Amino acid sequence: MFDRLKEEINSIKARDPAVRSALEVIFLYPSFKAVRSYRRAHWFYEHGHFFIARWISQSCRNRTGIEIHPGAKIGKGLFIDHGAGVVIGATTVRSTRMSHSAAPARTPENATRPWETTCWSARAQEFWDR
C-alpha cells in the first residue's frame, strides 16, 4: 500500500516542477486525492459494490472537482494538473504514466451518442487536423 502511495507521489513530483514536497502533494493536490479515491472506488466496483463505489466517486467530485468513474480502467501514474471540471468516464481505458488529457476526446466522427461530443474535444480535433 505504501509503495503505491509513494509511487503516485513521485509520479506527480516528477511531472510538476511546482511541487516542493511530498506533504504538499498529499494535502494540497486535488489530483492526488481524486486518484486515491478512484483506487478505493474501483476496488468496490470490481467487487460488485456499485453503490459504495459511486458514493466514493461522487463525494470525491464534490471535494476536488475531478470526477473519475469507478468503472474506468486507469494504470499507474495518472496526473491531472489543474483538474477542475475533469470527467473520466466508465469506458476510459488508460495505461501507465498519463498526464493532463485523461479522458478520450470525442468528436462527431467517433461519438456513438450525441451527448458524447463536447465543444472542447471538437475544437481540439479541429486544431490537430490543421
C-alpha positions as CSV (number, residue, x, y, z in Angstrom):
1,M,0.0,0.0,0.0
2,F,2.7,2.5,1.0
3,D,4.8,1.6,-2.1
4,R,1.8,2.5,-4.3
5,L,1.3,5.8,-2.4
6,K,5.0,6.6,-2.8
7,E,4.9,5.8,-6.5
8,E,2.0,8.1,-7.1
9,I,3.6,11.0,-5.1
10,N,6.9,10.5,-7.1
11,S,4.9,10.5,-10.3
12,I,3.4,13.9,-9.6
13,K,6.8,15.3,-8.3
14,A,8.5,14.1,-11.5
15,R,6.0,15.9,-13.8
16,D,5.1,19.1,-11.9
17,P,8.0,21.5,-11.3
18,A,6.0,23.5,-8.8
19,V,6.0,20.6,-6.2
20,R,8.2,21.3,-3.3
21,S,7.5,18.3,-1.0
22,A,5.5,15.1,-0.7
23,L,3.4,16.7,2.1
24,E,2.4,19.4,-0.4
25,V,1.2,16.7,-2.8
26,I,-0.7,14.8,-0.1
27,F,-2.5,17.8,1.4
28,L,-2.9,20.3,-1.5
29,Y,-3.2,18.4,-4.8
30,P,-6.7,17.6,-5.8
31,S,-5.4,15.3,-8.5
32,F,-3.7,13.1,-5.9
33,K,-6.9,13.0,-3.8
34,A,-9.0,12.1,-6.8
35,V,-6.7,9.3,-7.9
36,R,-6.6,7.8,-4.4
37,S,-10.4,8.0,-4.1
38,Y,-10.7,6.4,-7.6
39,R,-8.5,3.5,-6.5
40,R,-10.7,2.8,-3.5
41,A,-13.9,3.2,-5.5
42,H,-12.6,1.0,-8.3
43,W,-11.9,-1.8,-5.8
44,F,-15.5,-1.7,-4.6
45,Y,-16.7,-1.5,-8.2
46,E,-14.7,-4.6,-9.2
47,H,-16.1,-6.5,-6.2
48,G,-19.7,-5.7,-7.2
49,H,-20.4,-3.0,-4.6
50,F,-21.6,-0.4,-7.2
51,F,-23.4,1.9,-4.9
52,I,-20.5,2.3,-2.5
53,A,-18.2,2.8,-5.5
54,R,-20.3,5.6,-6.9
55,W,-20.8,7.2,-3.5
56,I,-17.0,7.4,-3.1
57,S,-16.6,8.8,-6.6
58,Q,-19.3,11.5,-6.2
59,S,-18.1,12.6,-2.8
60,C,-14.6,13.0,-4.3
61,R,-16.1,15.0,-7.2
62,N,-17.7,17.3,-4.6
63,R,-14.4,17.8,-2.8
64,T,-12.0,18.1,-5.7
65,G,-14.0,19.0,-8.9
66,I,-12.5,15.9,-10.6
67,E,-14.8,13.0,-11.4
68,I,-13.4,9.6,-12.2
69,H,-16.0,6.9,-12.8
70,P,-15.1,3.8,-10.7
71,G,-15.5,1.6,-13.7
72,A,-12.7,3.3,-15.6
73,K,-9.5,1.3,-16.0
74,I,-6.6,3.5,-15.2
75,G,-3.0,2.4,-14.8
76,K,-0.3,3.8,-12.5
77,G,0.9,7.3,-12.6
78,L,-2.2,9.3,-13.6
79,F,-1.6,13.0,-13.1
80,I,-4.2,15.7,-13.7
81,D,-2.8,19.2,-13.5
82,H,-5.3,21.9,-12.8
83,G,-8.1,19.4,-12.9
84,A,-11.3,21.4,-12.1
85,G,-14.1,20.0,-14.2
86,V,-12.3,16.9,-15.5
87,V,-14.5,14.0,-16.1
88,I,-13.2,10.5,-16.8
89,G,-16.0,8.2,-17.9
90,A,-16.6,4.5,-17.3
91,T,-15.4,3.4,-20.7
92,T,-12.0,5.0,-20.3
93,V,-9.0,2.6,-20.5
94,R,-5.6,4.1,-19.9
95,S,-2.3,2.5,-19.2
96,T,0.6,3.9,-17.1
97,R,2.3,7.3,-16.9
98,M,-0.6,9.5,-18.2
99,S,-0.8,13.3,-17.8
100,H,-3.3,16.1,-18.3
101,S,-5.7,14.8,-21.0
102,A,-7.1,11.9,-19.1
103,A,-10.4,11.4,-20.9
104,P,-10.5,10.4,-24.5
105,A,-11.6,13.2,-26.8
106,R,-14.9,12.6,-28.5
107,T,-15.6,14.2,-31.9
108,P,-18.8,14.0,-34.0
109,E,-17.0,11.3,-36.1
110,N,-16.2,8.9,-33.3
111,A,-19.1,9.6,-30.9
112,T,-21.7,6.9,-30.6
113,R,-24.2,9.0,-28.8
114,P,-24.9,12.7,-29.4
115,W,-24.1,13.8,-25.9
116,E,-20.5,12.4,-26.1
117,T,-19.5,15.4,-28.3
118,T,-18.2,18.3,-26.3
119,C,-17.1,21.8,-27.5
120,W,-13.6,21.2,-26.1
121,S,-13.0,17.9,-27.8
122,A,-14.4,19.1,-31.1
123,R,-12.2,22.2,-31.0
124,A,-9.1,20.1,-30.1
125,Q,-9.8,17.8,-33.0
126,E,-10.0,20.8,-35.4
127,F,-6.7,22.1,-34.0
128,W,-4.9,18.8,-34.6
129,D,-6.4,18.4,-38.0
130,R,-4.7,21.6,-39.3
